[in-house]
Amino acid sequence: MKAIDSLENQQVDLWGGLEDVAVRKPRVRVSQKQPSGPALDPDDRSLVLWAESPAEARNFLYRATASGVSLPIEKIFVAKRSPETRTNTYIGGRYHPATNDEAVNVYEQVVYAPPAITDLVQWCTCDIMLSYGGMPCVVLEDTTHIVRMNLYQRIPRLARAAKLGVPSLVLQGMQELNLQLRGDRWGLYRYLQAFEAIARIYPQAPSLPVWYKPEAAEELRAQDFVFKHICAILNGDTYTVESQRAQVISDIRSALKSGVDGDIARDIPSIDHTGHEVVVRIGAKPEKKSWREKGSGQMVRWTHLSRQEEGQF
């Protein structure tokens, strides 16, 4: 396998000339539809990027370049043809091939992901998955959502990866938090509780939250840490993987012991947990039209919420 080049052996301009792909409009390259088939040959061992949509793929490639990392990705597939697409057909393994470049132009063709990739997305599709052929290596979430609705779909993705033995990371911005407010301090505390539980239950494949304050230098530091870890996983550098893993888990447990800015959150009153059973009282109102039809505004993602809270205990 080709070694992954990292920051130590590259000379790059981290920011010069790079386009912020996170805000680019998705572009679709129309191609003649082909019969559906497997995304990969059974003996394929190339490095493959699987993304929720082309926007996540572009953002991942942009960040890798900004951190001076060259990944020998040979194929890119996306679950959704654009960020605006509302579909869960990926649960059945349906993906679209895309161009293997920074544009990540998406074809109309539909192919089927390998079983191990499909298995990973049964609790919601991940932002990024990297695999050698059909074998997943690492999962990455990249978000600034931390205390509100969007979070409830992310924790299950990561818990699923841990359960399947696939290491994962979250590049977690804190732009939405105001730590002067007790509710936000408690939100961060409870967020970290979920990751501590995942690390405790699945110590061989924990999920690592790498959080950063809304400052450019902090974001770059966290981003470099994440890509160093990804490179170590892909290169089989167990020493770096284990040392970084121990560092993050230690930081989590220190924060939970002392509290966020000294503030330790109380247990959530709507959750009961005894042994292996977790009961979440979500205030369901099935008689209301908004509950039946509106979507996440009425917490219909209750299964995701319960997965998150189950992970905490």
Secondary structure, DSSP 8 states (H G I E B T S, - for coil): ----B-GGG----SSTT---GGGS---B--------EESS-TT--SEEEEESSHHHHHHHHHHHHHTT-B--EEEEEESSSSTT----GGGGTEEEEE-SSTT--B-S--EE--HHHHHHTTTS--SEEEEETTEEEEEEEEES--SSTTHHHHHHHHHHHHHTT--EEEEEE-TT--TTSHHHHHHHHHHHHHHHHHHHH-TTS-EEEEEE-SSHHHHHHHHHHHHHHHHHHHHT-HHHHHHHHHHHHHHHHHHHHH-BTTB-----TTEEEETTEEEE-----TTSHHHHHT-GGGT-THHHHHHHHHHH-
